[in-house]
Amino acid sequence: EYNTYDQSSVGYDINKTEWAYNYQHSKLCLVVRGDDPLSSALLRSIRVGCLPVVASNLYPLYGPAFKSLLNMSDYVIMIDEQEFVNNPWNVLHRVYTELTEMELRQKLQALEFAQSVVFPDHPESLFVPAYLKAAWESIPESQRGVGFKSIS
């Protein structure tokens, strides 16, 4: 057992203002799936600039925003879901101790870029160009044209 997580909280023992402040000033934020593979916690952590630590094996399949533009592993730390369920403190301790300062900086830099792609209200938003690129790439090349196709 590790006793290095005195600052850890699920949020029930502190008021909402304090929780929000701590969340926004954290470097790592745990993201677990709920009743489906997706979770609003991922977007919330990206929005505040907190590096998501994702405990869900299905997230890479169902959760990434703009798969054609963003490599989720650049701005997310993935942990095995079953391993996390079996021994969460050991898994989190390993993530915390094995992440180098350089890796953390690189991931936080990639997270900043992801913010500009994912959120249309970001000051340096790339959302619309990213959305249009992803939409364009979803159309088979044989059906791509300039403008709208005639419906007849």
N, C-alpha and C positions, 0 to 999 in steps of 0.2 A: 504494500500500500504506500501511496505517496501523500505527503502532507503539504505539497507545494501549491495547492490550489485554494488557499484561503480566500483569494479574491474572486473565486468562481461563484456564480449564482445563476439559478434558473429564472430569477427575477421576482419570485414571490415574496422574498423577505426585504425588498427595498421598494421605495415609492417609484412611480412611473418616471418622474423627472430624473431621478438619480439613475434609474435603469437606462433611460435614453442617453444620458450623458456618458455613462460607462460603455454602452454599446458603440456609440459614435467614436469613442477614443480607444477602442480596442484594436489590436493588430490582427488578431485571429478570432473568427466567429464560427461557432459550431452550427452546421446545417444538417438536420436529420429530416428524413422524409416523413410525411404524415400518412394518411390513408391512401395516398397515391405517390408515384415517384417524384412529383414536383412539390416544391415548397416555396412559399413567399419569403422565407428566411434567406434564400439565396439572393433574390433581388434586393432585399433589405440590406444585406451585408455588402453587396456590390455598391448600392447607392451611397452608403456611409463611408465606403473605402476601407472596409474591414475584410481582410483576406478570408474567404470562406473555406472552412474545413468541412468537407462534405462526406457524411457517413451514409452513402446510398450507392449501391452497385448499379442501379438503373439510371441515375442522373445523366451519365454520359450519353445514354441512348435517348432519353426523353426531355432532359432539362436544359441543354445548352441553348442559349440565344444565339442566333445567327451562326449556325454551325459552319457555314461556308466561309465566314470571315474571322471568327474567333476560335482559337484553340483553348478549350476550357482548362486544360492542364496548365496553361500559362499563368492563369490567375486564380486557380483553385487548388487546394490540397485535397486529394481524394484519399479516403481511408476505407478499408473493407468493412462493409456493414455488419457482417456476422462477427467479425473479430471485435468490432466496437461494442456490439451487444454483449458479447461474452466477457469483455474486460475493458470497459471504457477508459478507466484511468490509465492503464498501461499504454493503450493506443494513443491517447492524448499526450501522455508524457513523452512517448517516442517522437511524436510529431514536433512537440515543443523543443525537445533536446537535439533532434537531428537536423532541424532547419537552420542552415547557416545564415549569417547576416546578409551575405551576398544573394542567396536564394530568396530571402525575404524581400530585399530591395527589388530584385527582378520581378517577382510576383506582384508586388505592390505597383510597380511601374506598368505591368501588363493590366492590372486591375484598373488603373487610371484610364488606360485606353479603352477597356471594356465599358467603363462608365460612359464614355463619350459615344460609344456605339449603341449601347442598350437604351439610354435615356434621352428622349427627345428634348427634355427641358434642361439638359446639361449645358453649361455656358459654351462649351466647345463641341456641341453635339454633331456627331456624324451619323445620327440615327436614320435620317431620310436617305442619304446616299447608300448607307449600308442596307437599309430595307429594300431599296430599289435594286441594288446589286444582287441580293439574295433572291428577290422575286424573279429577276431576269435569269439567273442561273437555274432556277427551278423549271424554266420552260425548256423543253427539248430543243436543241439547236435547229432541227428541221422546221420547227414552228415559230422560230424567232423572226420577227420582221420589224420594220420601222413603223411606228404608229400602231393603230388598231387594225385588226383583221376585219374584213367584210363578213357580215353574218348573212349567209344565203345558202 
